[in-house]
Amino acid sequence: MPLDLSLFNTVTDIRGVENFSITSVQFDSRKVGPESLFIALKGERVDGHNFLKEVAMRGAKCAVVQEDYTGPSFGLKLGRVKNPLKALQSMAHILIKKTRGEVIGVTGSVGKTTTKDFIRALLSLDNHVLATEGNCNSQAGLPSSVINQWHGQETLVLEMGITQQGEMEKLVAICEPTMGVLTRVLAVHSEGVGSLETIAREKCRLFTSDRMKKAVIHQSNFTFDAVKKLTTVKVGYALDDLACDYSARIEKTKISFYEKAKLSASIDFAGESKPVVENMLAAFATCREMGIEATKLAGGFKHVQLTPHRFAHINKKETLFIDDSYNASPYAVEMAIKAMESIPSNKKIAVLGAMKELGDLEIESHRKVAKLAMERMDSVFFLGSAWGKIKEIENIDSARIFLDKKLLQEKLFPFIEKGDAVLVKGSNSYQMWQIIDAY
């Protein structure tokens, strides 16, 4: 829906176009289209001000720049602000403040995007819902996703990620969540945050919103001091633990959801991995705490559309590929490998891209994952330099470690036979799904 720039007069002054409507807000020049508003962000590696000419050629009419910018406008109307990123965040905040219903923040180390997708789908049964796209959960990604999808939705589901200390406080200031979900806290994206306890503390800042009413938290997180100290109403969830407020069990042909150890609802089991079922449970608990009937939620799971590359089953040339390539943490890779055991196949093959942002835990995490993969899989192919650092430790066949995706494919494809099951997983930056596309 086109947005009138006059809505944002308090954060940017683009003189001469007060009644100009924009169709999108972009900080990536490659995504700019006609009637886009470009936000010129200045980062460590890239300065958006250097792309104003490209932005103008793509059809944009205006841009937000730093107040001290002295370069050419290339025909763009320029709004000058002290900090373009804060201007972008303030624009999103103005829209979020108009929301009449719940604003649900979702954070954690693993499963944020899938949990967000499930919550969005279940709430959409009765509500007009806006959810951040994909994993747009950063300081710039979250606000731009909100602005670009805004058309007066009554409920928001916002994925909130951090890579540095202090970032969650800024996201909370933008979003002012009324409910929060904290998935498992693990040593993922830890380079700029610190120890596991520090990660938990920073994630728990989600619950400092003045409007926060309830915190839905994975039971494993209750050991952290930051969780123990929360004064917000806490609701726990975990698989196979009936002592929790909410639990779920995979029981042969169905998934059963429990509340206070009592059966609440059941749905057909369609081969979902345990991490996915755990995310389903987080969404179920969140929606039940909002008062939605359990039977309605059970029916709603049938209509969920997850972000692509999440343990998707793809059949190509009589081979089953398990596309779980959206992202990778040590925990998620281990769970995916274990989930392969229940899939009937000829050979079981794992194609694993390296895991990023592990800091001091990089070598040990890759060692543990490699050991498990070689124990459980018939064959393993590795992509990325991190695996090379541990080949002596675990005696990995160096012929199966690749730095180039195309070279890996040249070795992998002839090795695959009819009836094989191939798990493909790795950090998003490796774009491991391209291996499946190329087969």
URLINUR-V63526 format. One record per pair of residues at least 12 apart in sequence whose ideal C-beta (glycine too) atoms are under 10 Angstrom apart, sorted by the first residue. I is the first residue (numbers start at 1). J is the second residue. If there is no record, write none. Layout:
BEGIN
I_J, I_J
END
This chain:
BEGIN
1_21, 1_23, 1_148, 1_149, 1_150, 1_151, 1_152, 2_20, 2_21, 2_22, 2_23, 2_24, 2_35, 2_151, 3_20, 3_21, 3_22, 3_23, 3_24, 3_25, 3_37, 3_91, 3_95, 3_147, 3_148, 3_150, 3_151, 4_18, 4_19, 4_20, 4_21, 4_22, 5_17, 5_18, 5_19, 5_20, 5_21, 5_22, 5_37, 5_62, 5_77, 5_79, 5_91, 6_18, 6_19, 6_20, 6_21, 7_22, 7_91, 7_94, 7_95, 7_98, 7_150, 8_22, 8_25, 8_37, 8_64, 8_79, 8_87, 8_88, 8_90, 8_91, 8_92, 8_94, 8_95, 8_147, 9_79, 9_94, 10_87, 10_90, 10_91, 10_94, 11_64, 11_79, 11_81, 11_86, 11_87, 11_88, 11_89, 11_90, 11_91, 11_93, 11_94, 12_37, 12_39, 12_62, 12_64, 12_65, 12_78, 12_79, 12_80, 12_81, 12_84, 12_87, 12_88, 12_90, 12_91, 13_64, 13_78, 13_79, 13_80, 13_81, 14_37, 14_61, 14_62, 14_63, 14_64, 14_76, 14_77, 14_78, 14_79, 14_80, 14_81, 15_77, 15_78, 15_79, 15_80, 16_62, 16_77, 17_37, 17_61, 17_62, 17_77, 17_79, 20_35, 20_37, 20_61, 20_62, 20_77, 21_35, 21_37, 21_61, 22_35, 22_36, 22_37, 22_38, 22_60, 22_61, 22_62, 22_147, 22_148, 23_35, 23_36, 23_37, 23_59, 23_148, 24_36, 24_37, 24_38, 24_60, 24_144, 24_147, 24_148, 24_149, 25_37, 25_38, 25_39, 25_64, 25_88, 25_91, 25_92, 25_140, 25_143, 25_144, 25_145, 25_146, 25_147, 25_148, 25_150, 26_38, 26_39, 26_48, 26_55, 26_58, 26_60, 26_63, 26_144, 26_147, 26_148, 27_39, 27_40, 27_41, 27_43, 27_46, 27_48, 27_51, 27_64, 27_84, 27_85, 27_88, 27_140, 27_141, 27_143, 27_144, 28_41, 28_46, 28_48, 28_51, 28_140, 28_141, 28_144, 29_46, 29_48, 29_50, 29_51, 29_52, 29_53, 29_54, 29_55, 29_57, 29_58, 29_60, 29_63, 30_51, 30_54, 30_55, 30_58, 31_58, 31_144, 31_148, 32_51, 32_54, 32_55, 32_56, 32_57, 32_58, 32_59, 32_60, 32_63, 33_58, 33_59, 33_60, 34_58, 34_59, 34_60, 34_61, 35_59, 35_60, 35_61, 35_62, 36_55, 36_58, 36_59, 36_60, 36_61, 36_62, 36_63, 36_148, 37_55, 37_60, 37_61, 37_62, 37_63, 37_64, 37_76, 37_77, 37_79, 37_88, 37_91, 37_147, 38_51, 38_52, 38_54, 38_55, 38_56, 38_58, 38_60, 38_61, 38_62, 38_63, 38_64, 38_65, 38_76, 38_78, 38_84, 39_63, 39_64, 39_65, 39_79, 39_81, 39_84, 39_85, 39_87, 39_88, 39_91, 39_140, 39_143, 39_144, 39_147, 40_52, 40_55, 40_63, 40_64, 40_65, 40_66, 40_69, 40_76, 40_78, 40_79, 40_81, 40_84, 40_85, 41_64, 41_65, 41_66, 41_83, 41_84, 41_85, 41_87, 41_88, 41_139, 41_140, 42_65, 42_66, 42_69, 42_83, 42_84, 42_85, 43_85, 43_140, 47_66, 47_69, 48_63, 48_64, 48_65, 48_66, 48_84, 48_85, 49_63, 49_65, 49_66, 49_69, 49_70, 49_71, 49_84, 50_71, 51_63, 52_65, 52_69, 52_71, 52_72, 52_73, 52_74, 52_75, 52_76, 52_78, 53_71, 53_72, 53_73, 53_74, 53_75, 53_76, 54_74, 55_74, 55_76, 56_72, 56_73, 56_74, 56_75, 56_76, 57_74, 57_75, 60_74, 60_75, 60_76, 60_77, 61_75, 61_76, 61_77, 62_76, 62_77, 62_78, 62_79, 63_76, 63_77, 63_78, 63_79, 63_80, 63_84, 64_78, 64_79, 64_80, 64_81, 64_83, 64_84, 64_85, 64_87, 64_88, 64_91, 65_78, 65_79, 65_80, 65_81, 65_84, 65_87, 66_78, 66_80, 66_81, 66_82, 66_83, 66_84, 66_87, 67_79, 67_80, 67_81, 67_82, 67_83, 67_84, 68_80, 68_82, 69_84, 84_140, 85_139, 85_140, 85_143, 85_170, 86_139, 86_143, 86_170, 86_174, 87_143, 88_139, 88_140, 88_142, 88_143, 88_144, 88_147, 88_174, 89_139, 89_140, 89_142, 89_143, 89_144, 89_146, 89_170, 89_171, 89_173, 89_174, 89_175, 90_143, 90_173, 90_174, 91_143, 91_144, 91_146, 91_147, 91_150, 91_174, 92_140, 92_142, 92_143, 92_144, 92_145, 92_146, 92_147, 92_148, 92_150, 92_158, 92_174, 92_175, 93_143, 93_146, 93_173, 93_174, 93_175, 93_176, 94_147, 94_150, 95_130, 95_143, 95_146, 95_147, 95_149, 95_150, 95_151, 95_152, 95_153, 95_156, 96_130, 96_143, 96_146, 96_147, 96_150, 96_156, 96_158, 96_174, 96_175, 96_176, 96_177, 97_175, 97_176, 98_150, 98_152, 98_153, 98_154, 99_130, 99_146, 99_150, 99_152, 99_153, 99_154, 99_155, 99_156, 99_175, 99_176, 99_178, 100_128, 100_152, 100_153, 100_154, 100_155, 101_123, 101_127, 101_128, 101_129, 101_153, 101_154, 101_155, 101_156, 101_178, 101_290, 102_123, 102_127, 102_129, 102_154, 102_155, 102_156, 102_157, 102_177, 102_178, 102_179, 102_211, 102_213, 102_214, 102_286, 102_290, 103_130, 103_155, 103_156, 103_157, 103_158, 103_175, 103_176, 103_177, 103_178, 103_179, 103_180, 103_209, 103_211, 103_212, 104_116, 104_119, 104_120, 104_123, 104_129, 104_131, 104_155, 104_156, 104_157, 104_158, 104_159, 104_160, 104_175, 104_177, 104_178, 104_179, 104_180, 104_181, 104_214, 104_216, 104_283, 104_286, 104_287, 104_290, 105_137, 105_142, 105_156, 105_157, 105_158, 105_159, 105_160, 105_168, 105_171, 105_172, 105_175, 105_176, 105_177, 105_178, 105_179, 105_180, 105_181, 105_182, 105_206, 105_207, 105_209, 105_212, 105_215, 106_118, 106_119, 106_120, 106_131, 106_132, 106_137, 106_157, 106_158, 106_159, 106_160, 106_161, 106_177, 106_179, 106_180, 106_181, 106_182, 106_183, 106_206, 106_216, 106_279, 106_282, 106_283, 106_286, 107_137, 107_158, 107_159, 107_160, 107_161, 107_162, 107_168, 107_171, 107_177, 107_180, 107_181, 107_182, 107_183, 107_185, 107_202, 107_203, 107_204, 107_205, 107_206, 107_207, 108_159, 108_160, 108_161, 108_181, 108_182, 108_183, 108_184, 108_185, 108_186, 108_188, 108_199, 108_200, 108_203, 108_206, 108_217, 108_218, 108_221, 108_279, 108_282, 109_161, 109_182, 109_183, 109_184, 109_185, 109_186, 109_187, 109_188, 109_189, 109_190, 109_196, 109_199, 109_200, 109_203, 109_218, 109_221, 109_329, 109_331, 109_332, 110_183, 110_184, 110_185, 110_186, 110_188, 110_218, 110_275, 110_278, 110_279, 110_327, 110_328, 110_329, 110_330, 110_331, 110_332, 110_335, 111_181, 111_183, 111_184, 111_218, 111_275, 111_276, 111_278, 111_279, 111_280, 111_282, 111_310, 111_329, 111_331, 111_332, 112_132, 112_135, 112_137, 112_159, 112_160, 112_161, 112_181, 112_182, 112_183, 112_184, 112_279, 112_282, 112_327, 113_131, 113_132, 113_133, 113_134, 113_135, 113_136, 113_137, 113_159, 113_161, 113_279, 113_306, 113_307, 113_310, 113_326, 113_327, 114_159, 114_183, 114_275, 114_276, 114_278, 114_279, 114_280, 114_282, 114_283, 114_304, 114_306, 114_307, 114_310, 114_311, 114_326, 115_157, 115_159, 115_181, 115_182, 115_183, 115_216, 115_218, 115_276, 115_278, 115_279, 115_280, 115_281, 115_282, 115_283, 115_286, 116_131, 116_132, 116_133, 116_134, 116_135, 116_137, 116_157, 116_158, 116_159, 116_160, 116_181, 116_183, 116_279, 116_282, 116_283, 116_306, 116_307, 117_131, 117_134, 117_157, 117_159, 117_279, 117_283, 117_304, 117_305, 117_306, 117_307, 117_310, 118_157, 118_276, 118_279, 118_280, 118_281, 118_282, 118_283, 118_284, 118_286, 118_287, 118_297, 118_300, 118_301, 118_304, 118_306, 119_131, 119_155, 119_157, 119_159, 119_179, 119_181, 119_216, 119_279, 119_282, 119_283, 119_284, 119_285, 119_286, 119_287, 119_290, 119_304, 120_132, 120_155, 120_156, 120_157, 120_283, 120_304, 120_305, 121_157, 121_283, 121_287, 121_297, 121_300, 121_301, 121_302, 121_303, 121_304, 121_305, 121_306, 122_157, 122_280, 122_283, 122_284, 122_286, 122_287, 122_288, 122_290, 122_292, 122_296, 122_297, 122_298, 122_299, 122_300, 122_301, 122_303, 122_304, 123_154, 123_155, 123_156, 123_157, 123_283, 123_286, 123_287, 123_290, 123_292, 123_297, 123_300, 124_153, 124_155, 124_157, 124_300, 124_303, 124_304, 125_287, 125_292, 125_293, 125_296, 125_297, 125_299, 125_300, 125_303, 126_155, 126_287, 126_290, 126_292, 126_293, 126_296, 126_300, 127_153, 127_154, 127_155, 127_157, 127_290, 127_292, 128_151, 128_152, 128_153, 128_154, 128_155, 129_149, 129_153, 129_154, 129_155, 129_156, 129_157, 130_145, 130_146, 130_149, 130_150, 130_151, 130_152, 130_153, 130_154, 130_155, 130_156, 130_157, 130_158, 131_145, 131_146, 131_149, 131_153, 131_155, 131_156, 131_157, 131_158, 131_159, 132_144, 132_145, 132_146, 132_148, 132_149, 132_156, 132_157, 132_158, 132_159, 132_160, 132_161, 132_175, 133_145, 133_146, 133_148, 133_149, 133_159, 133_307, 134_159, 134_307, 134_308, 134_326, 134_428, 135_159, 135_161, 135_307, 135_326, 135_327, 135_428, 136_148, 136_149, 136_158, 136_159, 136_161, 137_158, 137_159, 137_160, 137_161, 137_162, 137_171, 138_159, 138_160, 138_161, 138_162, 138_163, 138_167, 138_171, 139_161, 139_162, 139_163, 139_164, 139_167, 139_170, 139_171, 139_174, 141_159, 141_161, 142_158, 142_159, 142_160, 142_161, 142_170, 142_171, 142_174, 142_175, 143_158, 143_171, 143_174, 143_175, 145_158, 145_159, 146_158, 146_174, 146_175, 155_178, 155_290, 156_175, 156_177, 156_178, 157_177, 157_179, 157_181, 157_283, 157_286, 158_171, 158_174, 158_175, 158_177, 159_171, 159_181, 159_307, 160_172, 160_174, 160_175, 160_177, 160_180, 160_181, 160_203, 160_205, 160_206, 161_189, 161_203, 162_189, 162_192, 162_193, 162_199, 162_202, 162_203, 162_205, 162_206, 163_189, 163_190, 163_191, 163_192, 163_193, 163_357, 164_189, 164_191, 164_192, 164_193, 164_194, 164_202, 165_192, 165_193, 165_194, 165_198, 165_199, 165_201, 165_202, 165_205, 166_192, 166_193, 166_202, 166_205, 167_192, 167_193, 167_202, 167_205, 168_193, 168_201, 168_202, 168_203, 168_204, 168_205, 168_206, 168_207, 168_208, 169_202, 169_205, 169_206, 169_208, 170_205, 171_205, 171_206, 171_209, 172_205, 172_206, 172_207, 172_208, 172_209, 172_210, 172_211, 172_212, 173_208, 173_209, 175_206, 175_209, 175_211, 176_209, 176_210, 176_211, 176_212, 177_206, 177_207, 177_208, 177_209, 177_210, 177_211, 177_212, 177_213, 177_215, 178_209, 178_210, 178_211, 178_212, 178_213, 178_214, 178_290, 179_206, 179_207, 179_209, 179_211, 179_212, 179_213, 179_214, 179_215, 179_216, 179_232, 179_233, 179_235, 179_286, 179_289, 179_290, 180_203, 180_204, 180_205, 180_206, 180_207, 180_208, 180_209, 180_212, 180_213, 180_214, 180_215, 180_216, 180_217, 180_230, 180_232, 180_286, 181_206, 181_214, 181_215, 181_216, 181_217, 181_218, 181_235, 181_237, 181_279, 181_282, 181_283, 181_285, 181_286, 181_289, 182_200, 182_203, 182_204, 182_206, 182_207, 182_215, 182_216, 182_217, 182_218, 182_221, 182_224, 182_226, 182_227, 182_230, 182_234, 182_282, 183_203, 183_216, 183_217, 183_218, 183_220, 183_221, 183_237, 183_275, 183_278, 183_279, 183_282, 184_217, 184_218, 184_219, 184_220, 184_221, 184_238, 184_275, 184_278, 184_282, 184_329, 184_331, 184_332, 185_197, 185_199, 185_200, 185_201, 185_202, 185_203, 185_204, 185_217, 185_218, 185_220, 185_221, 185_223, 185_224, 185_226, 185_227, 186_199, 186_200, 186_220, 186_221, 186_329, 186_330, 186_331, 186_332, 186_361, 186_365, 187_199, 187_329, 187_330, 187_331, 187_357, 187_358, 187_359, 187_360, 187_361, 187_364, 187_365, 188_327, 188_328, 188_329, 188_330, 188_331, 188_332, 188_355, 188_356, 188_357, 188_358, 188_359, 188_361, 188_365, 189_329, 189_356, 189_357, 189_358, 189_359, 190_357, 190_358, 190_359, 190_360, 190_361, 190_362, 191_356, 191_357, 191_358, 191_359, 191_360, 191_361, 191_362, 192_357, 192_359, 193_357, 193_359, 194_359, 195_359, 195_360, 196_223, 196_224, 196_361, 197_223, 197_224, 197_225, 197_226, 198_224, 198_226, 199_224, 199_226, 200_221, 200_223, 200_224, 200_225, 200_226, 200_227, 201_224, 201_225, 201_226, 201_227, 201_229, 202_226, 203_217, 203_221, 203_224, 203_226, 203_227, 204_217, 204_221, 204_224, 204_225, 204_226, 204_227, 204_228, 204_229, 204_230, 204_232, 205_226, 206_232, 207_226, 207_227, 207_230, 207_231, 207_232, 207_233, 207_234, 208_230, 208_231, 208_232, 209_232, 212_230, 212_231, 212_232, 212_233, 213_232, 213_233, 213_289, 213_290, 214_232, 214_233, 214_234, 214_235, 214_285, 214_286, 214_289, 214_290, 215_227, 215_230, 215_231, 215_232, 215_233, 215_234, 215_235, 215_236, 215_289, 216_233, 216_234, 216_235, 216_236, 216_237, 216_245, 216_246, 216_281, 216_282, 216_283, 216_284, 216_285, 216_286, 216_287, 216_288, 216_289, 217_230, 217_232, 217_234, 217_235, 217_236, 217_237, 217_238, 217_244, 217_245, 217_282, 217_285, 218_236, 218_237, 218_238, 218_239, 218_244, 218_278, 218_281, 218_282, 218_285, 219_236, 219_237, 219_238, 219_239, 219_241, 219_243, 219_244, 219_245, 219_246, 219_247, 220_236, 220_238, 220_241, 221_234, 221_236, 221_238, 222_234, 222_236, 222_238, 222_244, 233_289, 235_285, 235_286, 235_288, 235_289, 236_285, 237_257, 237_258, 237_259, 237_278, 237_281, 237_282, 237_283, 237_284, 237_285, 237_286, 238_278, 238_281, 238_282, 239_255, 239_274, 239_275, 239_277, 239_278, 239_280, 239_281, 240_258, 240_274, 241_258, 241_261, 242_258, 242_259, 242_260, 242_261, 242_262, 243_260, 243_261, 244_258, 244_259, 244_260, 244_261, 244_281, 244_285, 245_258, 245_259, 245_260, 245_261, 245_285, 245_288, 245_289, 246_258, 246_259, 246_260, 246_264, 246_281, 246_282, 246_284, 246_285, 246_286, 246_288, 246_289, 247_259, 247_260, 247_261, 247_264, 247_281, 247_285, 248_264, 248_265, 248_266, 248_267, 248_274, 248_277, 248_278, 248_280, 248_281, 248_282, 248_284, 248_285, 249_263, 249_266, 249_277, 249_281, 250_269, 250_271, 250_272, 250_273, 250_274, 250_277, 250_342, 251_266, 251_269, 252_269, 253_266, 253_268, 253_269, 253_270, 254_266, 254_267, 254_268, 254_269, 255_267, 255_268, 255_269, 255_270, 255_272, 255_276, 255_277, 255_280, 255_281, 255_284, 255_298, 255_301, 256_269, 256_298, 257_277, 257_280, 257_281, 257_284, 257_285, 257_288, 257_294, 257_297, 257_298, 257_301, 258_281, 258_284, 259_284, 259_285, 259_288, 259_294, 263_294, 264_284, 264_288, 264_293, 264_294, 264_295, 264_297, 264_298, 265_284, 265_288, 265_293, 265_294, 265_295, 265_296, 265_297, 265_298, 265_299, 265_301, 266_294, 266_295, 266_298, 267_280, 267_284, 267_297, 267_298, 267_299, 267_300, 267_301, 267_302, 268_298, 268_301, 268_302, 270_301, 270_302, 270_313, 271_311, 271_313, 271_322, 271_339, 271_342, 271_343, 272_301, 272_310, 272_311, 272_339, 273_310, 273_311, 273_322, 273_324, 273_332, 273_335, 273_336, 273_338, 273_339, 273_340, 273_342, 274_335, 274_336, 274_338, 274_339, 275_310, 275_311, 275_324, 275_329, 275_331, 275_332, 275_334, 275_335, 275_336, 275_339, 276_306, 276_310, 276_311, 276_324, 276_335, 276_339, 278_335, 279_306, 279_310, 280_297, 280_301, 280_304, 283_297, 283_300, 283_301, 283_304, 284_297, 284_298, 284_300, 284_301, 285_297, 287_300, 306_326, 307_326, 307_327, 308_323, 308_325, 308_326, 308_433, 309_323, 309_324, 309_325, 309_326, 309_327, 309_424, 309_425, 309_428, 309_431, 309_432, 309_433, 309_436, 310_323, 310_324, 310_325, 310_326, 310_327, 311_323, 311_324, 311_325, 311_326, 311_332, 311_335, 311_336, 311_339, 311_423, 311_425, 312_324, 312_325, 312_326, 312_424, 312_433, 312_436, 313_343, 313_421, 314_422, 314_424, 314_433, 314_436, 314_437, 314_439, 316_416, 316_422, 316_436, 316_437, 316_439, 317_413, 317_416, 317_418, 317_439, 318_346, 318_416, 318_417, 318_418, 318_419, 318_420, 319_345, 319_346, 319_347, 319_349, 319_413, 319_416, 319_417, 319_418, 319_419, 319_420, 319_421, 319_422, 319_436, 319_439, 320_343, 320_344, 320_345, 320_346, 320_419, 320_420, 320_421, 320_422, 320_423, 321_349, 321_351, 321_416, 321_420, 321_421, 321_422, 321_423, 321_424, 321_433, 321_435, 321_436, 321_437, 321_439, 322_336, 322_339, 322_340, 322_343, 322_345, 322_348, 322_349, 322_350, 322_351, 322_421, 322_422, 322_423, 322_424, 322_425, 322_436, 323_422, 323_423, 323_424, 323_425, 323_432, 323_433, 323_435, 323_436, 323_437, 324_336, 324_337, 324_339, 324_340, 324_423, 324_424, 324_425, 324_426, 324_432, 324_433, 325_351, 325_353, 325_423, 325_424, 325_425, 325_426, 325_427, 325_428, 325_430, 325_431, 325_432, 325_433, 325_434, 325_435, 325_436, 326_425, 326_426, 326_427, 326_428, 326_432, 326_433, 327_353, 327_355, 327_356, 327_425, 327_426, 327_427, 327_428, 327_429, 327_430, 327_432, 328_352, 328_353, 328_354, 328_355, 328_356, 328_369, 328_425, 328_426, 328_427, 328_428, 328_430, 328_432, 329_355, 329_356, 329_357, 329_358, 329_365, 329_369, 329_427, 330_355, 330_358, 330_361, 330_362, 330_364, 330_365, 330_366, 330_367, 330_368, 330_369, 330_372, 331_365, 331_369, 332_355, 332_369, 332_425, 333_350, 333_352, 333_353, 333_355, 333_365, 333_366, 333_368, 333_369, 333_370, 333_372, 333_373, 333_423, 333_425, 333_426, 333_427, 334_365, 334_368, 334_369, 334_372, 334_373, 334_376, 336_350, 336_352, 336_369, 336_373, 336_423, 336_424, 336_425, 337_350, 337_352, 337_369, 337_372, 337_373, 337_374, 337_375, 337_376, 337_377, 337_380, 337_423, 337_425, 338_372, 338_376, 339_423, 340_373, 340_376, 340_377, 340_421, 340_422, 340_423, 341_376, 341_377, 343_421, 343_423, 344_419, 344_421, 345_378, 345_419, 345_420, 345_421, 345_422, 346_378, 346_416, 346_417, 346_418, 346_419, 346_420, 346_421, 347_377, 347_378, 347_379, 347_415, 347_416, 347_417, 347_419, 347_420, 347_421, 347_422, 348_373, 348_376, 348_377, 348_378, 348_379, 348_380, 348_420, 348_421, 348_422, 348_423, 349_377, 349_378, 349_379, 349_380, 349_381, 349_412, 349_415, 349_416, 349_417, 349_420, 349_421, 349_422, 349_423, 349_424, 350_369, 350_370, 350_372, 350_373, 350_374, 350_376, 350_377, 350_378, 350_379, 350_380, 350_381, 350_382, 350_421, 350_422, 350_423, 350_424, 350_425, 351_373, 351_377, 351_379, 351_380, 351_381, 351_382, 351_383, 351_400, 351_402, 351_405, 351_408, 351_409, 351_412, 351_416, 351_422, 351_423, 351_424, 351_425, 351_426, 351_432, 351_435, 351_436, 352_366, 352_369, 352_370, 352_373, 352_377, 352_380, 352_381, 352_382, 352_383, 352_384, 352_387, 352_423, 352_424, 352_425, 352_426, 352_430, 352_432, 353_381, 353_382, 353_383, 353_384, 353_386, 353_387, 353_402, 353_405, 353_408, 353_424, 353_425, 353_426, 353_427, 353_428, 353_429, 353_430, 353_431, 353_432, 353_435, 354_366, 354_369, 354_382, 354_383, 354_384, 354_385, 354_386, 354_387, 354_388, 354_389, 354_403, 354_426, 354_427, 354_429, 354_430, 355_369, 355_384, 355_386, 355_387, 355_425, 355_426, 355_427, 355_430, 356_384, 356_386, 356_426, 356_427, 356_428, 356_429, 356_430, 357_427, 357_429, 358_386, 358_427, 362_386, 362_389, 362_390, 363_386, 363_389, 363_390, 363_393, 364_390, 364_393, 365_386, 365_390, 366_382, 366_384, 366_386, 366_387, 366_388, 366_389, 366_390, 366_393, 366_394, 366_396, 367_386, 367_387, 367_389, 367_390, 367_393, 367_394, 367_396, 368_390, 368_394, 369_382, 369_386, 369_387, 369_390, 369_394, 369_425, 370_382, 370_386, 370_387, 370_390, 370_391, 370_393, 370_394, 370_395, 370_396, 370_401, 371_390, 371_393, 371_394, 371_396, 373_394, 373_396, 373_423, 373_425, 374_394, 374_395, 374_396, 374_397, 374_400, 376_423, 377_421, 377_422, 377_423, 378_420, 378_421, 379_397, 379_400, 379_412, 379_415, 379_416, 379_420, 379_422, 380_396, 380_397, 380_400, 380_401, 380_423, 381_397, 381_399, 381_400, 381_401, 381_402, 381_408, 381_409, 381_411, 381_412, 381_415, 381_422, 381_424, 381_435, 382_396, 382_397, 382_398, 382_400, 382_401, 382_402, 382_403, 382_408, 382_426, 383_400, 383_401, 383_402, 383_403, 383_404, 383_405, 383_407, 383_408, 383_409, 383_412, 383_424, 383_426, 383_427, 383_430, 383_432, 383_435, 384_401, 384_402, 384_403, 384_405, 384_426, 384_427, 384_429, 384_430, 385_401, 385_402, 385_403, 386_401, 386_427, 387_400, 387_401, 387_402, 387_403, 388_401, 388_402, 388_403, 399_411, 400_412, 400_415, 405_426, 405_430, 405_431, 405_432, 405_434, 405_435, 405_438, 406_434, 406_435, 406_438, 408_432, 408_435, 409_434, 409_435, 409_438, 409_439, 412_424, 412_435, 412_438, 412_439, 413_435, 413_438, 413_439, 416_439, 422_435, 422_436, 422_439, 424_436, 424_439
END
